[in-house]
Structures are given as structure tokens and as C-alpha cells.
Amino acid sequence: MKNTIQQFLREEDGVAAIEYGLLAGLIAVGIITAATTLGTDISSLFNKIATKLNGIAVN
């Protein structure tokens, strides 16, 4: 029984899986943050262009 517990404590497969899961989660958060920021910037840019085009069309 003692050998089984020691072997379980030395095994690192589960630890690696958890680390990969955390890494994937952090990458996903980074991608979501970047996409949100980029989407906001692009939306702002298109709104500026639309405003200028409306000003040209009215004149």
C-alpha cells in the first residue's frame, strides 16, 4: 500500500495535463481580449468613415 501511494505521488501525468489545460485557458483569454479590442477599434474606424462619407454626400 505504501508503494502504491508513493508511486501515485511521483506520477506527473496528471500535473502535465493540468498545466496544458491552464495554458490553453490563458491563451484563450488572450485571444478573446485581443479580438474584443480589435473589434472595438475596427468598429470605431468604420463609424468615422461612415460619418465622413455622410458629410460628403450631404454637401
mmCIF file of the N, C-alpha and C atoms, coordinates in Angstrom:
data_MODEL
# 
_entry.id   MODEL 
# 
loop_
_atom_site.group_PDB 
_atom_site.id 
_atom_site.type_symbol 
_atom_site.label_atom_id 
_atom_site.label_alt_id 
_atom_site.label_comp_id 
_atom_site.label_asym_id 
_atom_site.label_entity_id 
_atom_site.label_seq_id 
_atom_site.pdbx_PDB_ins_code 
_atom_site.Cartn_x 
_atom_site.Cartn_y 
_atom_site.Cartn_z 
_atom_site.occupancy 
_atom_site.B_iso_or_equiv 
_atom_site.pdbx_formal_charge 
_atom_site.auth_seq_id 
_atom_site.auth_comp_id 
_atom_site.auth_asym_id 
_atom_site.auth_atom_id 
_atom_site.pdbx_PDB_model_num 
ATOM 1   N N  . MET A 1 1  ? 0.835   -1.198 0.000   1.00 0.00 ? 1  MET A N  1 
ATOM 2   C CA . MET A 1 1  ? 0.000   0.000  0.000   1.00 0.00 ? 1  MET A CA 1 
ATOM 3   C C  . MET A 1 1  ? 0.875   1.257  0.000   1.00 0.00 ? 1  MET A C  1 
ATOM 4   N N  . LYS A 1 2  ? 1.934   1.220  0.792   1.00 0.00 ? 2  LYS A N  1 
ATOM 5   C CA . LYS A 1 2  ? 2.837   2.367  0.867   1.00 0.00 ? 2  LYS A CA 1 
ATOM 6   C C  . LYS A 1 2  ? 3.495   2.616  -0.486  1.00 0.00 ? 2  LYS A C  1 
ATOM 7   N N  . ASN A 1 3  ? 3.868   1.553  -1.186  1.00 0.00 ? 3  ASN A N  1 
ATOM 8   C CA . ASN A 1 3  ? 4.479   1.689  -2.514  1.00 0.00 ? 3  ASN A CA 1 
ATOM 9   C C  . ASN A 1 3  ? 3.493   2.287  -3.512  1.00 0.00 ? 3  ASN A C  1 
ATOM 10  N N  . THR A 1 4  ? 2.260   1.911  -3.417  1.00 0.00 ? 4  THR A N  1 
ATOM 11  C CA . THR A 1 4  ? 1.235   2.438  -4.324  1.00 0.00 ? 4  THR A CA 1 
ATOM 12  C C  . THR A 1 4  ? 1.049   3.936  -4.120  1.00 0.00 ? 4  THR A C  1 
ATOM 13  N N  . ILE A 1 5  ? 1.026   4.364  -2.882  1.00 0.00 ? 5  ILE A N  1 
ATOM 14  C CA . ILE A 1 5  ? 0.864   5.797  -2.576  1.00 0.00 ? 5  ILE A CA 1 
ATOM 15  C C  . ILE A 1 5  ? 2.082   6.580  -3.056  1.00 0.00 ? 5  ILE A C  1 
ATOM 16  N N  . GLN A 1 6  ? 3.275   6.037  -2.824  1.00 0.00 ? 6  GLN A N  1 
ATOM 17  C CA . GLN A 1 6  ? 4.485   6.726  -3.272  1.00 0.00 ? 6  GLN A CA 1 
ATOM 18  C C  . GLN A 1 6  ? 4.528   6.825  -4.794  1.00 0.00 ? 6  GLN A C  1 
ATOM 19  N N  . GLN A 1 7  ? 4.123   5.756  -5.467  1.00 0.00 ? 7  GLN A N  1 
ATOM 20  C CA . GLN A 1 7  ? 4.097   5.776  -6.933  1.00 0.00 ? 7  GLN A CA 1 
ATOM 21  C C  . GLN A 1 7  ? 3.090   6.821  -7.424  1.00 0.00 ? 7  GLN A C  1 
ATOM 22  N N  . PHE A 1 8  ? 1.941   6.906  -6.768  1.00 0.00 ? 8  PHE A N  1 
ATOM 23  C CA . PHE A 1 8  ? 0.926   7.889  -7.149  1.00 0.00 ? 8  PHE A CA 1 
ATOM 24  C C  . PHE A 1 8  ? 1.452   9.313  -6.977  1.00 0.00 ? 8  PHE A C  1 
ATOM 25  N N  . LEU A 1 9  ? 2.175   9.559  -5.902  1.00 0.00 ? 9  LEU A N  1 
ATOM 26  C CA . LEU A 1 9  ? 2.713   10.895 -5.656  1.00 0.00 ? 9  LEU A CA 1 
ATOM 27  C C  . LEU A 1 9  ? 3.826   11.265 -6.632  1.00 0.00 ? 9  LEU A C  1 
ATOM 28  N N  . ARG A 1 10 ? 4.560   10.276 -7.132  1.00 0.00 ? 10 ARG A N  1 
ATOM 29  C CA . ARG A 1 10 ? 5.640   10.543 -8.084  1.00 0.00 ? 10 ARG A CA 1 
ATOM 30  C C  . ARG A 1 10 ? 5.140   10.711 -9.515  1.00 0.00 ? 10 ARG A C  1 
ATOM 31  N N  . GLU A 1 11 ? 3.965   10.222 -9.795  1.00 0.00 ? 11 GLU A N  1 
ATOM 32  C CA . GLU A 1 11 ? 3.435   10.272 -11.159 1.00 0.00 ? 11 GLU A CA 1 
ATOM 33  C C  . GLU A 1 11 ? 3.108   11.718 -11.540 1.00 0.00 ? 11 GLU A C  1 
ATOM 34  N N  . GLU A 1 12 ? 3.521   12.130 -12.731 1.00 0.00 ? 12 GLU A N  1 
ATOM 35  C CA . GLU A 1 12 ? 3.363   13.521 -13.148 1.00 0.00 ? 12 GLU A CA 1 
ATOM 36  C C  . GLU A 1 12 ? 2.458   13.695 -14.363 1.00 0.00 ? 12 GLU A C  1 
ATOM 37  N N  . ASP A 1 13 ? 1.798   12.655 -14.801 1.00 0.00 ? 13 ASP A N  1 
ATOM 38  C CA . ASP A 1 13 ? 0.930   12.763 -15.977 1.00 0.00 ? 13 ASP A CA 1 
ATOM 39  C C  . ASP A 1 13 ? -0.238  13.712 -15.732 1.00 0.00 ? 13 ASP A C  1 
ATOM 40  N N  . GLY A 1 14 ? -0.855  13.609 -14.586 1.00 0.00 ? 14 GLY A N  1 
ATOM 41  C CA . GLY A 1 14 ? -1.981  14.489 -14.267 1.00 0.00 ? 14 GLY A CA 1 
ATOM 42  C C  . GLY A 1 14 ? -1.556  15.942 -14.149 1.00 0.00 ? 14 GLY A C  1 
ATOM 43  N N  . VAL A 1 15 ? -0.379  16.159 -13.600 1.00 0.00 ? 15 VAL A N  1 
ATOM 44  C CA . VAL A 1 15 ? 0.137   17.521 -13.451 1.00 0.00 ? 15 VAL A CA 1 
ATOM 45  C C  . VAL A 1 15 ? 0.350   18.146 -14.823 1.00 0.00 ? 15 VAL A C  1 
ATOM 46  N N  . ALA A 1 16 ? 0.911   17.386 -15.747 1.00 0.00 ? 16 ALA A N  1 
ATOM 47  C CA . ALA A 1 16 ? 1.142   17.910 -17.098 1.00 0.00 ? 16 ALA A CA 1 
ATOM 48  C C  . ALA A 1 16 ? -0.184  18.261 -17.773 1.00 0.00 ? 16 ALA A C  1 
ATOM 49  N N  . ALA A 1 17 ? -1.182  17.426 -17.582 1.00 0.00 ? 17 ALA A N  1 
ATOM 50  C CA . ALA A 1 17 ? -2.490  17.693 -18.190 1.00 0.00 ? 17 ALA A CA 1 
ATOM 51  C C  . ALA A 1 17 ? -3.104  18.969 -17.628 1.00 0.00 ? 17 ALA A C  1 
ATOM 52  N N  . ILE A 1 18 ? -2.953  19.157 -16.332 1.00 0.00 ? 18 ILE A N  1 
ATOM 53  C CA . ILE A 1 18 ? -3.488  20.377 -15.712 1.00 0.00 ? 18 ILE A CA 1 
ATOM 54  C C  . ILE A 1 18 ? -2.744  21.605 -16.233 1.00 0.00 ? 18 ILE A C  1 
ATOM 55  N N  . GLU A 1 19 ? -1.429  21.493 -16.366 1.00 0.00 ? 19 GLU A N  1 
ATOM 56  C CA . GLU A 1 19 ? -0.645  22.624 -16.878 1.00 0.00 ? 19 GLU A CA 1 
ATOM 57  C C  . GLU A 1 19 ? -1.051  22.968 -18.307 1.00 0.00 ? 19 GLU A C  1 
ATOM 58  N N  . TYR A 1 20 ? -1.238  21.949 -19.133 1.00 0.00 ? 20 TYR A N  1 
ATOM 59  C CA . TYR A 1 20 ? -1.679  22.201 -20.508 1.00 0.00 ? 20 TYR A CA 1 
ATOM 60  C C  . TYR A 1 20 ? -3.066  22.829 -20.533 1.00 0.00 ? 20 TYR A C  1 
ATOM 61  N N  . GLY A 1 21 ? -3.929  22.404 -19.647 1.00 0.00 ? 21 GLY A N  1 
ATOM 62  C CA . GLY A 1 21 ? -5.269  22.990 -19.571 1.00 0.00 ? 21 GLY A CA 1 
ATOM 63  C C  . GLY A 1 21 ? -5.226  24.448 -19.171 1.00 0.00 ? 21 GLY A C  1 
ATOM 64  N N  . LEU A 1 22 ? -4.397  24.761 -18.178 1.00 0.00 ? 22 LEU A N  1 
ATOM 65  C CA . LEU A 1 22 ? -4.254  26.163 -17.753 1.00 0.00 ? 22 LEU A CA 1 
ATOM 66  C C  . LEU A 1 22 ? -3.646  27.013 -18.855 1.00 0.00 ? 22 LEU A C  1 
ATOM 67  N N  . LEU A 1 23 ? -2.665  26.470 -19.545 1.00 0.00 ? 23 LEU A N  1 
ATOM 68  C CA . LEU A 1 23 ? -2.027  27.196 -20.645 1.00 0.00 ? 23 LEU A CA 1 
ATOM 69  C C  . LEU A 1 23 ? -3.039  27.466 -21.759 1.00 0.00 ? 23 LEU A C  1 
ATOM 70  N N  . ALA A 1 24 ? -3.836  26.471 -22.099 1.00 0.00 ? 24 ALA A N  1 
ATOM 71  C CA . ALA A 1 24 ? -4.859  26.660 -23.132 1.00 0.00 ? 24 ALA A CA 1 
ATOM 72  C C  . ALA A 1 24 ? -5.877  27.717 -22.701 1.00 0.00 ? 24 ALA A C  1 
ATOM 73  N N  . GLY A 1 25 ? -6.235  27.712 -21.429 1.00 0.00 ? 25 GLY A N  1 
ATOM 74  C CA . GLY A 1 25 ? -7.173  28.711 -20.919 1.00 0.00 ? 25 GLY A CA 1 
ATOM 75  C C  . GLY A 1 25 ? -6.607  30.121 -20.999 1.00 0.00 ? 25 GLY A C  1 
ATOM 76  N N  . LEU A 1 26 ? -5.341  30.276 -20.640 1.00 0.00 ? 26 LEU A N  1 
ATOM 77  C CA . LEU A 1 26 ? -4.709  31.599 -20.723 1.00 0.00 ? 26 LEU A CA 1 
ATOM 78  C C  . LEU A 1 26 ? -4.601  32.079 -22.162 1.00 0.00 ? 26 LEU A C  1 
ATOM 79  N N  . ILE A 1 27 ? -4.283  31.171 -23.076 1.00 0.00 ? 27 ILE A N  1 
ATOM 80  C CA . ILE A 1 27 ? -4.213  31.540 -24.488 1.00 0.00 ? 27 ILE A CA 1 
ATOM 81  C C  . ILE A 1 27 ? -5.596  31.969 -24.982 1.00 0.00 ? 27 ILE A C  1 
ATOM 82  N N  . ALA A 1 28 ? -6.627  31.247 -24.559 1.00 0.00 ? 28 ALA A N  1 
ATOM 83  C CA . ALA A 1 28 ? -7.991  31.596 -24.970 1.00 0.00 ? 28 ALA A CA 1 
ATOM 84  C C  . ALA A 1 28 ? -8.381  32.981 -24.447 1.00 0.00 ? 28 ALA A C  1 
ATOM 85  N N  . VAL A 1 29 ? -8.036  33.277 -23.211 1.00 0.00 ? 29 VAL A N  1 
ATOM 86  C CA . VAL A 1 29 ? -8.334  34.602 -22.650 1.00 0.00 ? 29 VAL A CA 1 
ATOM 87  C C  . VAL A 1 29 ? -7.602  35.687 -23.438 1.00 0.00 ? 29 VAL A C  1 
ATOM 88  N N  . GLY A 1 30 ? -6.345  35.428 -23.797 1.00 0.00 ? 30 GLY A N  1 
ATOM 89  C CA . GLY A 1 30 ? -5.579  36.388 -24.600 1.00 0.00 ? 30 GLY A CA 1 
ATOM 90  C C  . GLY A 1 30 ? -6.206  36.626 -25.958 1.00 0.00 ? 30 GLY A C  1 
ATOM 91  N N  . ILE A 1 31 ? -6.644  35.561 -26.608 1.00 0.00 ? 31 ILE A N  1 
ATOM 92  C CA . ILE A 1 31 ? -7.272  35.687 -27.927 1.00 0.00 ? 31 ILE A CA 1 
ATOM 93  C C  . ILE A 1 31 ? -8.584  36.461 -27.818 1.00 0.00 ? 31 ILE A C  1 
ATOM 94  N N  . ILE A 1 32 ? -9.369  36.169 -26.809 1.00 0.00 ? 32 ILE A N  1 
ATOM 95  C CA . ILE A 1 32 ? -10.648 36.864 -26.636 1.00 0.00 ? 32 ILE A CA 1 
ATOM 96  C C  . ILE A 1 32 ? -10.416 38.354 -26.371 1.00 0.00 ? 32 ILE A C  1 
ATOM 97  N N  . THR A 1 33 ? -9.437  38.656 -25.527 1.00 0.00 ? 33 THR A N  1 
ATOM 98  C CA . THR A 1 33 ? -9.124  40.057 -25.231 1.00 0.00 ? 33 THR A CA 1 
ATOM 99  C C  . THR A 1 33 ? -8.662  40.788 -26.483 1.00 0.00 ? 33 THR A C  1 
ATOM 100 N N  . ALA A 1 34 ? -7.776  40.164 -27.247 1.00 0.00 ? 34 ALA A N  1 
ATOM 101 C CA . ALA A 1 34 ? -7.273  40.789 -28.468 1.00 0.00 ? 34 ALA A CA 1 
ATOM 102 C C  . ALA A 1 34 ? -8.393  40.980 -29.490 1.00 0.00 ? 34 ALA A C  1 
ATOM 103 N N  . ALA A 1 35 ? -9.236  39.982 -29.638 1.00 0.00 ? 35 ALA A N  1 
ATOM 104 C CA . ALA A 1 35 ? -10.336 40.077 -30.606 1.00 0.00 ? 35 ALA A CA 1 
ATOM 105 C C  . ALA A 1 35 ? -11.325 41.169 -30.205 1.00 0.00 ? 35 ALA A C  1 
ATOM 106 N N  . THR A 1 36 ? -11.602 41.285 -28.927 1.00 0.00 ? 36 THR A N  1 
ATOM 107 C CA . THR A 1 36 ? -12.524 42.325 -28.452 1.00 0.00 ? 36 THR A CA 1 
ATOM 108 C C  . THR A 1 36 ? -11.950 43.716 -28.705 1.00 0.00 ? 36 THR A C  1 
ATOM 109 N N  . THR A 1 37 ? -10.678 43.891 -28.379 1.00 0.00 ? 37 THR A N  1 
ATOM 110 C CA . THR A 1 37 ? -10.033 45.189 -28.593 1.00 0.00 ? 37 THR A CA 1 
ATOM 111 C C  . THR A 1 37 ? -9.978  45.526 -30.073 1.00 0.00 ? 37 THR A C  1 
ATOM 112 N N  . LEU A 1 38 ? -9.591  44.571 -30.869 1.00 0.00 ? 38 LEU A N  1 
ATOM 113 C CA . LEU A 1 38 ? -9.504  44.785 -32.315 1.00 0.00 ? 38 LEU A CA 1 
ATOM 114 C C  . LEU A 1 38 ? -10.889 45.083 -32.895 1.00 0.00 ? 38 LEU A C  1 
ATOM 115 N N  . GLY A 1 39 ? -11.891 44.350 -32.433 1.00 0.00 ? 39 GLY A N  1 
ATOM 116 C CA . GLY A 1 39 ? -13.259 44.586 -32.909 1.00 0.00 ? 39 GLY A CA 1 
ATOM 117 C C  . GLY A 1 39 ? -13.746 45.982 -32.570 1.00 0.00 ? 39 GLY A C  1 
ATOM 118 N N  . THR A 1 40 ? -13.444 46.445 -31.374 1.00 0.00 ? 40 THR A N  1 
ATOM 119 C CA . THR A 1 40 ? -13.837 47.795 -30.967 1.00 0.00 ? 40 THR A CA 1 
ATOM 120 C C  . THR A 1 40 ? -13.134 48.853 -31.814 1.00 0.00 ? 40 THR A C  1 
ATOM 121 N N  . ASP A 1 41 ? -11.836 48.651 -32.055 1.00 0.00 ? 41 ASP A N  1 
ATOM 122 C CA . ASP A 1 41 ? -11.079 49.605 -32.871 1.00 0.00 ? 41 ASP A CA 1 
ATOM 123 C C  . ASP A 1 41 ? -11.593 49.640 -34.309 1.00 0.00 ? 41 ASP A C  1 
ATOM 124 N N  . ILE A 1 42 ? -11.896 48.483 -34.869 1.00 0.00 ? 42 ILE A N  1 
ATOM 125 C CA . ILE A 1 42 ? -12.403 48.428 -36.246 1.00 0.00 ? 42 ILE A CA 1 
ATOM 126 C C  . ILE A 1 42 ? -13.787 49.076 -36.323 1.00 0.00 ? 42 ILE A C  1 
ATOM 127 N N  . SER A 1 43 ? -14.617 48.827 -35.331 1.00 0.00 ? 43 SER A N  1 
ATOM 128 C CA . SER A 1 43 ? -15.948 49.442 -35.306 1.00 0.00 ? 43 SER A CA 1 
ATOM 129 C C  . SER A 1 43 ? -15.841 50.960 -35.246 1.00 0.00 ? 43 SER A C  1 
ATOM 130 N N  . SER A 1 44 ? -14.935 51.444 -34.429 1.00 0.00 ? 44 SER A N  1 
ATOM 131 C CA . SER A 1 44 ? -14.717 52.889 -34.327 1.00 0.00 ? 44 SER A CA 1 
ATOM 132 C C  . SER A 1 44 ? -14.238 53.456 -35.651 1.00 0.00 ? 44 SER A C  1 
ATOM 133 N N  . LEU A 1 45 ? -13.332 52.755 -36.309 1.00 0.00 ? 45 LEU A N  1 
ATOM 134 C CA . LEU A 1 45 ? -12.816 53.202 -37.608 1.00 0.00 ? 45 LEU A CA 1 
ATOM 135 C C  . LEU A 1 45 ? -13.934 53.268 -38.646 1.00 0.00 ? 45 LEU A C  1 
ATOM 136 N N  . PHE A 1 46 ? -14.769 52.245 -38.709 1.00 0.00 ? 46 PHE A N  1 
ATOM 137 C CA . PHE A 1 46 ? -15.873 52.246 -39.676 1.00 0.00 ? 46 PHE A CA 1 
ATOM 138 C C  . PHE A 1 46 ? -16.882 53.349 -39.377 1.00 0.00 ? 46 PHE A C  1 
ATOM 139 N N  . ASN A 1 47 ? -17.110 53.632 -38.102 1.00 0.00 ? 47 ASN A N  1 
ATOM 140 C CA . ASN A 1 47 ? -18.022 54.725 -37.749 1.00 0.00 ? 47 ASN A CA 1 
ATOM 141 C C  . ASN A 1 47 ? -17.469 56.068 -38.204 1.00 0.00 ? 47 ASN A C  1 
ATOM 142 N N  . LYS A 1 48 ? -16.154 56.275 -38.046 1.00 0.00 ? 48 LYS A N  1 
ATOM 143 C CA . LYS A 1 48 ? -15.538 57.517 -38.521 1.00 0.00 ? 48 LYS A CA 1 
ATOM 144 C C  . LYS A 1 48 ? -15.657 57.643 -40.033 1.00 0.00 ? 48 LYS A C  1 
ATOM 145 N N  . ILE A 1 49 ? -15.405 56.560 -40.740 1.00 0.00 ? 49 ILE A N  1 
ATOM 146 C CA . ILE A 1 49 ? -15.511 56.572 -42.207 1.00 0.00 ? 49 ILE A CA 1 
ATOM 147 C C  . ILE A 1 49 ? -16.940 56.861 -42.628 1.00 0.00 ? 49 ILE A C  1 
ATOM 148 N N  . ALA A 1 50 ? -17.909 56.226 -41.972 1.00 0.00 ? 50 ALA A N  1 
ATOM 149 C CA . ALA A 1 50 ? -19.321 56.448 -42.314 1.00 0.00 ? 50 ALA A CA 1 
ATOM 150 C C  . ALA A 1 50 ? -19.713 57.895 -42.078 1.00 0.00 ? 50 ALA A C  1 
ATOM 151 N N  . THR A 1 51 ? -19.235 58.487 -40.995 1.00 0.00 ? 51 THR A N  1 
ATOM 152 C CA . THR A 1 51 ? -19.543 59.890 -40.700 1.00 0.00 ? 51 THR A CA 1 
ATOM 153 C C  . THR A 1 51 ? -18.972 60.804 -41.778 1.00 0.00 ? 51 THR A C  1 
ATOM 154 N N  . LYS A 1 52 ? -17.739 60.553 -42.187 1.00 0.00 ? 52 LYS A N  1 
ATOM 155 C CA . LYS A 1 52 ? -17.128 61.386 -43.230 1.00 0.00 ? 52 LYS A CA 1 
ATOM 156 C C  . LYS A 1 52 ? -17.829 61.203 -44.567 1.00 0.00 ? 52 LYS A C  1 
ATOM 157 N N  . LEU A 1 53 ? -18.243 59.976 -44.886 1.00 0.00 ? 53 LEU A N  1 
ATOM 158 C CA . LEU A 1 53 ? -18.953 59.734 -46.155 1.00 0.00 ? 53 LEU A CA 1 
ATOM 159 C C  . LEU A 1 53 ? -20.318 60.430 -46.134 1.00 0.00 ? 53 LEU A C  1 
ATOM 160 N N  . ASN A 1 54 ? -20.987 60.414 -44.988 1.00 0.00 ? 54 ASN A N  1 
ATOM 161 C CA . ASN A 1 54 ? -22.278 61.118 -44.894 1.00 0.00 ? 54 ASN A CA 1 
ATOM 162 C C  . ASN A 1 54 ? -22.085 62.612 -45.054 1.00 0.00 ? 54 ASN A C  1 
ATOM 163 N N  . GLY A 1 55 ? -20.995 63.158 -44.541 1.00 0.00 ? 55 GLY A N  1 
ATOM 164 C CA . GLY A 1 55 ? -20.698 64.592 -44.707 1.00 0.00 ? 55 GLY A CA 1 
ATOM 165 C C  . GLY A 1 55 ? -20.436 64.939 -46.146 1.00 0.00 ? 55 GLY A C  1 
ATOM 166 N N  . ILE A 1 56 ? -19.787 64.066 -46.879 1.00 0.00 ? 56 ILE A N  1 
ATOM 167 C CA . ILE A 1 56 ? -19.513 64.304 -48.302 1.00 0.00 ? 56 ILE A CA 1 
ATOM 168 C C  . ILE A 1 56 ? -20.795 64.202 -49.114 1.00 0.00 ? 56 ILE A C  1 
ATOM 169 N N  . ALA A 1 57 ? -21.636 63.223 -48.800 1.00 0.00 ? 57 ALA A N  1 
ATOM 170 C CA . ALA A 1 57 ? -22.870 63.022 -49.556 1.00 0.00 ? 57 ALA A CA 1 
ATOM 171 C C  . ALA A 1 57 ? -23.850 64.174 -49.341 1.00 0.00 ? 57 ALA A C  1 
ATOM 172 N N  . VAL A 1 58 ? -23.882 64.762 -48.187 1.00 0.00 ? 58 VAL A N  1 
ATOM 173 C CA . VAL A 1 58 ? -24.795 65.871 -47.883 1.00 0.00 ? 58 VAL A CA 1 
ATOM 174 C C  . VAL A 1 58 ? -24.345 67.128 -48.613 1.00 0.00 ? 58 VAL A C  1 
ATOM 175 N N  . ASN A 1 59 ? -23.049 67.373 -48.694 1.00 0.00 ? 59 ASN A N  1 
ATOM 176 C CA . ASN A 1 59 ? -22.548 68.591 -49.341 1.00 0.00 ? 59 ASN A CA 1 
ATOM 177 C C  . ASN A 1 59 ? -22.692 68.418 -50.791 1.00 0.00 ? 59 ASN A C  1 
# 
